[in-house]
């Protein structure tokens, strides 16, 4: 049985139009130890546009075959002044196959809704979400979606 240990952190997110950001994450393989999914704290930076999380991740995965290398699924959210959580976007990265220190930038994207969705998001908050987040990993399925870049998160 192949095993994989991942020790790292979700460091920061930058370039987003609003501050007060937090991240949620999840994984792929069968988890032996660690937290399979979770959420960082909300960072409310007063200077600059980087939201620092410095949130530790310690995972231990196992599999019977090496098909489908594990990946980290990341969602960036915004906590607005009304107290609502609004999704800024989705992203993922494959866990590096070599040991050592790795700085990974994850491109964050989000689906583009209709004009009515945009107007609703402006006045009520929220925005378009994916019903099934498995589409984040599949470029063939994502090809049919209209998306926009929502910037970068560093893991």
Residue pairs with C-beta under 8 A, 6 or more apart in sequence:
1 62
1 63
1 64
2 62
2 63
2 64
2 65
2 66
3 32
3 60
3 61
3 62
4 29
4 59
4 60
4 61
4 62
4 63
4 70
4 95
5 59
5 60
5 61
6 34
6 57
6 58
6 59
6 60
6 61
6 70
6 95
7 56
7 57
7 58
7 59
8 56
8 57
8 102
8 155
9 53
9 54
9 55
9 56
9 57
9 155
10 23
10 25
10 40
10 53
10 54
10 55
10 57
10 74
10 153
10 155
11 52
11 53
11 54
11 154
11 155
12 50
12 51
12 52
12 53
12 54
12 153
12 154
13 21
13 23
13 50
13 51
13 53
13 76
13 108
13 151
13 152
13 153
13 154
14 49
14 50
14 51
14 151
14 152
14 154
15 49
15 151
15 152
16 49
16 51
16 76
16 78
16 88
16 150
16 151
18 78
18 80
18 88
19 43
19 44
19 45
19 49
19 51
20 42
20 43
20 44
20 51
20 78
20 79
20 80
21 42
21 43
21 51
21 76
21 77
21 78
21 79
21 88
22 39
22 40
22 41
22 42
22 43
22 51
22 53
22 76
22 77
22 79
23 39
23 40
23 53
23 55
23 74
23 75
23 76
23 77
23 153
24 37
24 38
24 39
24 40
24 74
24 75
24 77
25 37
25 38
25 39
25 57
25 72
25 73
25 74
25 75
26 36
26 37
26 72
26 73
26 133
27 36
27 37
27 59
27 61
27 70
27 71
27 72
27 73
28 68
28 70
28 71
28 73
29 61
29 62
29 63
29 68
29 70
30 61
30 62
30 63
31 59
31 60
31 61
32 60
32 61
32 62
33 58
33 59
33 60
34 57
34 58
34 59
34 60
35 57
35 59
36 59
38 55
40 53
40 55
41 53
41 55
42 79
43 51
43 52
43 53
45 51
45 52
57 72
61 70
69 94
69 95
69 97
70 94
70 95
71 92
71 93
71 94
71 95
71 137
72 92
72 93
72 95
72 106
72 155
73 90
73 91
73 92
73 133
73 136
73 137
74 90
74 91
74 92
74 93
74 106
74 108
74 153
74 155
75 87
75 89
75 90
75 91
75 133
76 87
76 88
76 89
76 91
76 108
76 150
76 153
77 85
77 86
77 87
77 88
78 85
78 86
78 87
78 88
79 85
79 86
80 86
80 125
82 125
84 125
84 126
86 121
86 125
86 126
86 127
87 110
87 126
87 127
87 129
88 108
88 110
88 150
89 108
89 109
89 110
89 150
89 151
90 108
90 109
90 110
90 130
90 133
90 136
91 106
91 107
91 108
91 109
91 136
91 153
92 106
92 136
92 137
93 104
93 106
93 155
96 102
96 104
103 154
104 154
104 155
105 152
105 153
105 154
105 155
106 152
106 153
106 154
106 155
107 149
107 151
107 152
108 149
108 150
108 151
108 152
108 153
109 147
109 148
109 149
109 150
110 127
110 128
110 147
110 148
110 150
111 128
111 129
111 130
111 145
111 146
111 147
112 128
112 146
112 147
112 148
113 121
113 127
113 128
117 127
117 128
120 126
121 127
130 136
135 141
135 142
135 145
136 142
